[in-house]
Amino acid sequence: MAHGSGGTQMSSLIRDVFTSAYGNELLLTGDDAAVLEITALQEPGARLAFSTDSYVVTPHFFAGGDIGRLAVCGTVNDLATSGAQPLYLSLGFILEEGFELDSLRRITASIAAAAQEAGVRIVTGDTKVVERGKGDGIYINSSGVGLIAPGVALSGRSCLPGDTILLSGTLGDHGITIVSAREGLRFEAPVESDAAPLGELVQAVLAAAPRTRCFRDPTRGGLASTLNELAQQSHTCMLVDEDAVPVQDAVRGACDLLGYDLYHLANEGKMVAIVPPEQAEDALAALRHNRYGEEAAIIGTVTAADEQGLLHSPELPRTQELPRTAVARALVRTALGTLRIMDVLTGEQLPRIC
Amino acid sequence: MDRALLDRFKDPELSRGLVARIFKLSEELDGTRGRTPLNIMEVCGTHTVAIARSGLAGLLPESIRLISGPGCPVCVTANSSIDHVIAASRLPDVVLTTFGDMMRVPGSSTSLQERRAEGARVEVVYSPLDALELAARSPEQQYIFVAVGFETTTPLVAATIKRAASAGVDNFSVLSSQKRVAPALDALAHDPDVALDALILPGHVSTILGVAPYRFLAEQYGIPGVIAGFEPVDLLLALAELLEQLVQQRPRIEIAYGRAVHEHGNEQARAVIDEVFEVADATWRGLGPIPRSGHVLRREYARFDALQRFDIASRTEPTVEPRGCRCGDVLRGVITPGECSLFGTACTPVNPVGPCMVSGEGSCAAWYRYKLGA
């Protein structure tokens, strides 16, 4: 692969690989910018959601996905959390000189498939090639826009004590897949990444439970980061019932073996929804009806400590006194009925010695 | 192991039954002892984490005080040994390989993680055999494996060195501070600051050691010990059996982790240790020098000793202990993590002062991460 200086080799590369994978009339105009006409945006109260993320994962291919599928699903899901229906994506590639063209073809094919699955179109893009040794094979940036319907106003600040916490499926599949696929690790778990576009799933929940407070996708930092952020935003405690959290046996086994915390593992196809209690069952039914939410579950409730730092909750055997460190935190009710902090991951998860 | 079977060891019903038995036994003990708190030490760091994560202490009678012991391999590694590792990371053309937990532990001036950010070649491996394989693949590079741990990991390190010797992998060596569990327990048993009533003995290391190395605890010191597994039911069962022994006043060493630990341990693994290592004195963080508490390479394998091969001791900076850090007292069970003035303020998992806050198995980290009311 030669340098990306905009010359003829470069444009043939683009023609060959990208357009054959996911060309469409918007991408193929050949102009420097995609011009998008979104008529629904003219409706009063309709808004545009705009999000961007960069993908640097290695290995580039893993069970259940690859860096291309992640680049589509990640940005689609970020848009979806705002309640938006994802519409258009841009994709920027930084390729390291020498990156296999066959690998690039596999990645672009996977991008095309994921975009189709997500119902989004790739309308603009860019490619740069950097010198050998200055990149990790391939980096992808994706940005996207989506349409938020009038009346949809989601925010983590809206969570209230009494609300229900829902999770769209099993936890930790992506994180364990990446750990086990990484070079130098002999541990192999029969698990696949859950990378999936969740735009439709979010729309289905919003239709069934219109008073949903917010959505979050528990990616890096896992469920623990997501719930602790929500707790801080809304000054509540997110109380999760350990027994109610869906998790595959292989993932749980891998966590036991490596000393990893399930709640810290990354997910790429899961959604957390905070829903008022009277709409929780409808939201759950909508989740389970979606192909990516069949194993959805109610995993806990939003609660709050009073001024004295006491936590009263029907979920708990007795009133708990919370120390300063546990106010506005995520908490776990263990299988034994005891309560503990769900801590936030600091640094990277490292396997233990014995 | 079958998941359904493993789930039985988290079973709330079984737990409730055991908790009730523990309360009954504890009342009997209160009757004879007059409500003195019972100091029960869990030796192993994995137990500390399991206890904190399950919130198990919250189920127990107030008179039972669970204290953490010196069973987190990273935590008990003396600062001077960490400084050796840091010095090794400064050697030219050397790749360090290590278990993950060592990365963040601060030595006198820096940590491996910081050294890596500065450009040192440090790779995390899951087994010493992986490190050997890396070395075999790049014969032009020197590979040093940082061997920290108890008798759980020592057999693996020993087997790796044997393989390196037979395969002639000369660019592989080991920076070893392997430790032996039993001599540290001996030191604790006669430490006047530590009043041990009973011990929850480590599960993993006992799969190698069996029961014999612990017998002196019951026979010489009258301290009962039960080898426990890592699920809540395992731990509650071990506690119930310890209380039973205290009530009967018949201290002995028992196994409550029969699905993994055999009375005689793993003789083959111990034979490999003996072939490659010999017993030597060692220095522990918090406990200081303890006779016969370490393993060093035998003369036949001395060429695999990185300390000698690279003359690391002479390249090591003077050791400075972190100011105000009471990891040593925490490791001896003299104080709980919450009793250290740095805990949760100057010392947190993001900015750890001592190793007990760094390692995932460290008691300070376990307290900070999981414990309510800390």
Interface residues (C-beta under 8 A of the other chain):
Chain A: G184 L185 R186 F187 D249 R252 G253 G259 Q320 E321 L322 P323 T325 A326 L331 T334 A335 L336 G337 T338 L339 R340 I341 D343 T346 G347 L350 P351 R352 I353 C354
Chain B: R3 K10 D11 P12 S15 T46 V49 A52 R53 S54 G55 L56 G58 L59 P73 V74 F99 G100 D101 M103 R104 Q113 E123 V124 V125 Y126 S127 D130 L134 V148 G149 F150 T152 T153 H204 V205 P232 G344 P349 V350 S359 G360 E361 Y368 R369 Y370 K371 L372 G373 A374
